[in-house]
Amino acid sequence: MRIPLRDIEQATKELSFEEPTDELNSLLAKGPVQDYRFARRPEVHVNFYCSGRDLFFAGEVAGTVVGQCVRCLELYEFRLVTPFAFVLVPRPQTPADDEDEADIDLAYYQGEEIDLSPLLRERVLLSLPTRPLCAEECLGLCPKCGANRNREECACEPEAGDARLAVLRGLRLQR
């Protein structure tokens, strides 16, 4: 979403829109593992104002994400709600003045409009769980027969453990 600088005033304004998912889904599809994708466009609610030449944005991104569980490999949906707050300051004229690059809540702007999409994409990507699980109690797949243990019992015998440690199982400690 692009907001013209002339529309940003000292009085707080509200804006709601849907963020396109094409760029987000293409970023999530890169690499060997595709854990997530956005099923629908996330909704963005943002309040913004300026103070001098500094611009302030705060709000939240909310949408439905489809994940693939790392234990059972089933697809599942969950609601992702990500709050954000950004401060944008004019880009310095010299690169030496560009000291605060590491501050995630501070960004620079130049030109006559603000594009919020890259900042929102970054915040959404950082807020996704690092390990997609359909449920914390997910039992996963049987390592022998591949049955989804959330849906069915398998007839496989449980493993006795590592044979190299069998001698330790017979060890008796005196108290």
Secondary structure, 3 states (H helix, E strand, C coil): CEEEHHHCCCCCEEEEEECCCHHHHHHHHCCCCCCEEECCCCEEEEEEEEECCEEEEEEEEEEEEEEECCCCCCEEEEEEEEEEEEEEEECCCCHHHCCCCCCCCEEEECCCEEECHHHHHHHHHHHCCCCCCCCCCCCCECCCCCCECCCCCCCCCCCCCCHHHHHHHCCCCCC
